[in-house]
Amino acid sequence: MKMGKNLWTGDEWYLTSWRSPDDPSPGGYRRVLEYATRLLEVVLWQRDAKAYRTGPWNGRWFNGVPEASTYAHDFPLYVTASKSEITYGYTARPGAPLTRVEVTDAGVVRRLVWDASSLAWKTFFQGPRDVCDAYGKCGAFGLCDASAAASAFCGCLHGFSPVSPPAWYMRETSGGCRRNVPLNCSGNGTATDDFVLVRGVKLPDTQNASVDTSISTEECRARCSANCSCLAYASAEIREGGGGGGSGCIIWTGDVVDLRYVDRGQDLYLRLAESELATPKSSKFAIVTVLAPVASVIGIILVLLFVIICWRRKHKISHKRLNDCIPQSSAMTVPSVDLHTLKQATLNFSETHVIGQGGFGIVYKGQLPDGRTIAVKRLRQSALTRKGKCDFAREVEVMARLRHGNLVRLLAYCDEGEERILVYVYMPNKSLDLYIFGEPSLRATLSWRQRLDIIHGIAQGVAYMHEGSGESVVHRDLKLQNVLLDDNWRAKVADFGTAKLFVAEQADSSLTIVNSPGYASPESLRAEMTLKCDVYSFGVVLLEILSGQRNGETQKAPFTCMGIVGAGQENGSS
């Protein structure tokens, strides 16, 4: 199958929906390959209006459909851009099932595969997938988050506010957002504007964009800075594994429209006025330039501050607020939620709402006022170190930047008083250990195909943490209990980053071990936490899934493992 246009003959290839399920005449939806700006993307049109777009081609997949990269083992994607044609399509590898793509009369694009066992077509992928896939859901300079916890799906980008707050309150967000402070750019080199980073998104509509694949991202920034019409820029092609960085240059000179968060999304750099980005100046610079009366007032204020600080120390108020732990120039990219809302959602952390617990804390099932179900992890204060409380902000920021289909999505956080709480997407099928070590009825739930898919998903999630995210995050406690399953039985690695909050000061290296018994590698037993420790733990998880047996709960020595790992070593050497 291919879509696009023959540039010599003018022939076009596209998909059209039926008028109705019983009427094969052309309907109201068309799926076409757009290429007017030399940025290829697939668009679903409803009559003369855009209904859904995939995002631009980034060299490996369409930016807004990162799951397409997983099709490659059966259906490799390809793009052809030559003097004769511009086309996009896929081929089928030998042994792959039959597949077809259709546009329904309701405007849903579906890829179907033939299931030989049931002799029926099964849905492999469909789009639009959720509310954020609706074109322009949040309007200009709006950002859509399909799993937002404490707010509506739409929010304005940093430096922007709703054009009509009353309309946004009623969740009519298509009017979009407007800039709070005008840009200061005259084109004579005196511009003071700068850029703010928006991570992990489907890139905006490219109708008002231009592309140059011959320059670097750094050159792209310079070109955008010198052009007063440039409102945002991004890389045109991504690095291996997806994520933020890449090469080439896309520049937007009009409104930023149809922006949403996606797994393995790209980085977008948005132009803002200096005042929207500037950090507060140190008070010592202000004191030099003020008059004597003002200096006296400042002196009194400083004395009062000194008294307050002494009083706080006297009463041993040791906890730090979240914003005290991060630099003032940092901006959290994950929303906060107040403690009162979480208490209401969990009936004041009722025991009847507990769905899991471990060494790090207790997990509750909660329900927000709008009906959405969430998982609320209340970290144990008795185990949380003083340094961990301050590091909470940094860990939350790192976890928020990790966006992958096989990682549990962090939705929000809460930091009030001594409370440290994380809010995640709720996983209805709970943790993998229930289906490997649980009751016989549960152990028979997963087929071998599902187990292999789960293993592959865990590997993808861990590989993204190690290499694809740009953070090189070590999980430190990878085990079956920390692998959750969504409603489609897709593996989601959980608790990445959380373990670090509970590690005591590095002065006592014996306390840096976090891995649960049976999963700790020889390196971790020597207090050497590296990426290899996660690889070892993944090997244990792999053996447990395939064998259905739990690895030994104890380890005799730093270089000797009990249980199925030891058995595997013996079998391998015999």
N, C-alpha and C positions, 0 to 999 in steps of 0.2 A: 504494500500500500504506500502511496505517496501523495503529497499535497503540494501545490505550488503553481508555477507558471512556466510555460515554454516561451522564452523571450524571442524566439525567431518566428513562431507561428501565432503567438498570442493565446494559445490554448491554456486553460486553467483547470486544475484538479482541486476539487473541494467536496465537502459532504453537505447534503441538504436533508433536513428532517422530512418525514411524511406529514401530510396535513392532519392525519389522525391515525390511530392504530389500524384502521380498516381502509384508509384512503392513501394510496402511495403517491398521490400527486404532491408536488413541492409544497412544503410547509413553511412556517415562519422563521425557522432557524437555519443558519449557514455556518459551517466551520471552515475557516480559510486560513491560509498562511499569509501573514502581513510582512512586507519587506520594504515599504516605501522609504524608510530612513536607514536602510541597510542593516537594521536590527531585526532579525527574524523572530517572530512570535506567532503563536496560533491564537486566533480570536474567534469566539462564538458570537455571531451577530443575531439579534432578534429584530427582524426588519432592518431598520436603519440605525439601530442603537446597539452598542456593545453590551453584551450580557456577561461575558466571562473571558478572561485572557490568561494565558499560561505564564506570562512574563517572558523576557527576551532569552534567546539561546545564548548560553554562557560558555560554549565550547564542549560541554558534556551533556547537558540536559537543559530543558526550559526552566528558567530560574524559579518559577513558582510551583513547579512540579518535581521536587527533588527525588520523590520515590521512583521516578522514571529511570533513575540510574540503576535500580534493582532489577529492571527488566532485561538487562544486557545479557544475562546468562541464557535467556530464551529468545528475546526479541531485540537485537541490537538496533539502536537508533542511528540515523545518519542525516546529515544536511549536505546538500549540493548547491554550491553557489558558483556558477560559471557564466560564460558569455551566452550559453544556449539556454540555461534553465536555472531557476532557483526553486529547490524542492526540499521537502522534509518527509521522512518516512521511516519504515522499519523493515527488517528482514527477519526470517524465522530460521533459527539454527536447526540442524538435523535432530530429530527426536522431539522437538518442541510441539506442544499441542496446537491444534488449529485455533486461529484467533481472527477476530474481526472487530471493527470499530463502527459504531453507529451513533447517530444523533436522534434522540427520541422526539416525539411531537411536543413534549413538555420542555424541551431545551436541555436535556441531560446528555452529555457525551459519555459513552460507555465503551470500554474495551472488554470484550467477551472472549472467553476461552472455552474450548470444548472439553467437557469432562467425560472421558470414555467410560468410566465406571457407572455413572448415572445416566449416560446418554442424553446430556442436557448442556446448554450453554450456561456458564457461570460468570458472574461479574468479576472481572480482574481489577478494574479501576473505573471510577466515574467522577465526573466533575460537571458543574461546581460541587465541591465537597461539603462546604459549610457556609455560614452566613457571610464570612469574610471573602469568599470567592465571588460574591455578587459584585459586578463592576461598579467602582466608585462608591462603595458602601459608606465610607466616611468622608467623601468629598475631597476637595483640594486640601492638601497639607494635613489630612487626617490619617491615622494609623489604626488598623483593625487588628484585634487580638481575639481569635476565636475561643480562647480558653481563659479570658480575663476573669479574675476572681472577684475583686471587690468593686468593680465598676462595670459600666456598659462595655459592649464590644469595641466601641470607637473611642479614641482619644486624640487630642491634638498633639502634633509634634512639639518638641521643646521650642519655646519662643513664639508659639501660636496659641490663639484662643478661639472658641467657637464663634462663627459669624452671628449665630442666633442662639444664645444660651437657652431660651425657653423651648426652642425646637429640639435642642439636644436633650433637654430634660425629658421631653416626650419621645426620645429615641428616634427623632427624625434628623439624621446626621448628614444627609446628602449635601446640605448647604456648605459643609466643610468648615475650615478654619482660616483665620487671617493673622497676619504678622503683628506681633505686639509692638515692635520697634522697627521703623523703616531702616533699610540698608543705607550705608554711607559709602557710596561708590560713584566717583566722578569720571573714572577712566584716565585720570592724569597721574596715577601712581600714589594717590593720597588715601586710598581706600583703607578702612580700619576693620572691615568685616573679616570674619573667620568662619570655620566650619565645625559643626558638631557631628559626631559619629552616631549613626543609627544602625544598630547591628541586627543581623539575622532576618532580613526582610526579602519579600518578593519585590523586585525593582519596579518603580512606577511606570505608568503608561509611557511608551516611547514616542508618542505622536509629536511631542515638542522636544525631541532629543536628537542628538547627532553622535556619531561614533567614529573613533579613530583607533584602530587596533595596532598601530605602529609605534605608539608611545607608551611609556610606563605610567603607573599610577601617580608617581611623584610629579611627572611632567603634566599629567592631567590636572592635578591640583593647581599647579602654577598657571595653566591655561585658563582654568575656571576663575582663579583669583583676578586675572587680568581682564576678564570679560564681565562687565557689569550686568549683562543679561543672564549670566550663568547663575542658577539658583541651587544646583546640586550636581554632584558627579559621583561616579562609581567605576569600578573595574569592568571591562567588557568581557573578559574571560577569567575563569577562576583557576586556582591551583588544584592539584590532585587532592581528592577527598572533600572538596567543597569548602564552605566557610567564607571568611571575610576577604582575604587578600587575593591578588591576581595581577593581570596585566591589561593593557589597552585602556580605552577611555570612553565613557559615555557622559555626555553633558546635557543637562536639562535646562532649557531657557524659558519654560512656561510652568504652569502650576504642576505640582507634584500630586498625581492622582492615582488611586487604586493601589495603595501601599498597605501591606499586611505582613505580619510575622509568619514565617514558614520555617520548618526544620531545615537545617543546613542552608539557611538564607545567606544573602550577600550583605556586604557593608555599603551603606549609602552615606555620603557626606553632604550635609545640608548647610547652606549658607545662612549665617545669622549676623545680626549687628553685634558690635563689640560689647555693648552693655549687657547683652544676653549671655555672654560667655565669660566676662571679666570676673576675676576673683576679688574679694574685698581687699583694699590696700591695708598694709600694716599701720597700726595707730601711730607708730613712732614717726612716720613720714608726715602725718597730719599735724602732729604737735609742733613740728619745726615751723610750719607756715601759719599757724593761727596767732591771733593777738593775745595779749596777756590775760584779759578777762576769760576768754575761752579756755586758755591753758589752766586757769585756776579751777574752772568747772571740771575739766578733765582730770585734774589732780584729785579733786574730791571723789570723783567716780572711781578712780584707781584705788584710792584708800578704801572705799566701800567694797570694791571687788576683793581687795586683799583680806578684809575682815570676813567676807563671806567664804573665801577659800579656806581660811584658818578654821572657821566654824565647821565647814564640811569635813575637814580632816580630823577635827576633834571628835566628831560624831562617827568617824570611820565609814563614811559613805563611799564604798569602794567601787560600786558599779559605774560603768560609763554608758552614756547614751550612744546609740548607733552613730549619730552624726559626729560625735567626738572622736570616733575611732577611724574615720576616713578623712582624707584631705578635703578641704573646702572646695577645691576645684573639681572634685569627683561628682558625678551625677548618677544616682542609682537608676538602673534601667528596669527594675522590677518594682511594682507598686507595693506600698505598705498597707496593712489592714489593722484596724484598731482591735484591742483585746475584747472590748464589749461585743463586737460583731462575731468574733470567734466563739465567745462564750454562748451567745445566742444560737449559733450554728450547731454547737455540740451539746446543748443543754447543760451549760456550765461544766464542760468536760466530764460528762456523765460516764460511769462505767459501762452503761448499756450501749454506748457509742464506740467503745474501744474495739478496734479491728486489728490491732497488732501492737507489739511492744518488744523492746530489746534493750541493749546496754545504753543506747543513746537517748531513748525517750519512748513515749507512748504515742501511738497513732490513733486518731479518732476519725470517725466518719461524721461529716458535717453537711448541713444544707443551708445555703444562702437564702435570703428573702426572695430572690427571683427564681428559686427552685433548683438551682444548680447544685450538684453534689461535689464535695471536695474532700480531700484527705488532709487532716490537720496534725502535724507532728509537733508535739510539745516536748522540747528538749529537757532532759533531766538537769536540774540546777545543781544537784549534789555531785554530778560527774563533770559538769562543765567547768573548765579551768578559768581562772581570771583572765589569762591571755586569750582563751577561747572566746570569752564574752566580747572582748574588744575586736578580735579577729572575725567575729560574726559578720560584720558588714562586708569585709573583703570576700569571705566565703560565699555570702549571698550573691554578691556581684558576679563572682566567677560562675556560680551555679546558674545564674540567670542568663549568662552568655552562652552556656552549653545548650544548644538547640539541635536535637537530633531525634529521629523517629524511634530510636531504641533507648532513649534516656527519658526518665520520668520528668515531666515539665514542671519547673518551679513557677508557681503562679504569683505568690506574694509572700511577705514576711511580716512578723510582728515583733516589735522590740519596745516593751513598756516595763519599766522598773527592772525586775530580775527576770522577766519572762523573755524567752527566745523561742519563737515559734515559726515553723515553715509550713506553707500551704501549697499542696501539690494537686495535680489532676487526680481524681479518684479512679482507681483501677478496679473494676467490678469483679474480676476473676482472682483478685488477691495475689499471693506470692506463689512462686513456682514450687517451693518445698512441699506444699499441700498436695500437689499432684505427683510428686516423686516419692515422698515418704509418708503420705497421709493414709486415710482409710482406703481399703481395697477398691471401693467404688470410685473414689477420686483418682486412684493410681491408674485406673483403666480409662481415664478420660482422654488422655493425649495419645494420638496415633504416632507412629514412628515418623511420619512426614512432619507432623506438628513439632515433634521433639527436635528434628533436624532444623526446622525453620527457627525454633527458639534458640538453638545453639548458634546459628548463623546471626540472629539478631543480637545476642549478647556480644558476640565477637565484633560486630559492627559498632555497637555502642562503646565498647572499651577502646577499640581502635580510634574512634572519633575523639574520645577523651585524651588519648595519648598523642595523636598526631594531627587529627583533622580540625581541632578547635583552635589551635594556636596557643593553648594554655598549658599543654603537657600535664594534665591533671592525673594524679595517682589516686585510684579509688580507695585503696588501703583496707577494704573489708568486703571484697567481692565474694558472695556466697548465694546459695539458692534462695534464702530468705530475702535477699536484696534484689531479686529479679521478680518484677511484678508482671502481670498479664492483663492486657486491656480486653475489651469486649470482643475483639477479633483474635484473641490468643497471641497477640504480638508481644514479644519480650521487651520489657522496659527496665533498664538498670536503674536502681534507686540508691539513695544514700551516698552518692558520690560527693566528696568534699566535706560531708558532715563529720566524718571520723576525725578530721584534722582539728576540729574545734575541741575535741576531748583529749587531745594529746597534751601531756604536761610539759613543762619547760624542758628545753633540750639538754639541760645540765644533767638530767638523769636519763641516759640513753636507753635504759632498760624499760622505760615507760613509753617509748615511742612505738612499741608494737601495738597494732590495732587489729590485725587480722584475727578472726574467730578461730578457735581450736579446730584443727583439721584442714584449714585453708591457708595457714601461714607458711610462707616459703622459707628455705634456709637463710636467705638474705635478711628477711625481716626478723628472724630470730637472732641475728647478729646486729640488729638495730640499723639495717641498711635498707631504707624504704626507697625502692626504685620502680620504674615501669615493669621490670621483670617480676616483681612481687605480684602484680595483677595478672601477669601471664601465667604464673604458677597457679594462682587461685582459679583462673579460668580453666586450667587443665583439670583441677579437682572437680569443678562444676561440671565439666564435660563428662568425666568418668561417672559422676553421680547420676547424671541424666540418663546415660546409656545403660548403666548397670542397675539403677534403682536402689543402690545401696549407699548408705551414708559413710563417709570417710571417718577414720578414727577420731575420737573426741580429744585425744591427747597425743602429744608428740614426745618421744623419749629424749631426743637429743637434737641439737641444731641441724644435724645432717641425716637424721633417720626419721622417716615418716611411717605411720601405721596405716592400717586399713587398705582401701582399694588402691591407693597410690603405691604402697609397698608391694601389694600383690601384682600390680601392673609392672613394677620394676622387676620382680622375680620372674614373671612370665616372659618379659622381654629378654631376660638374660639366659633363660633356660633353652 
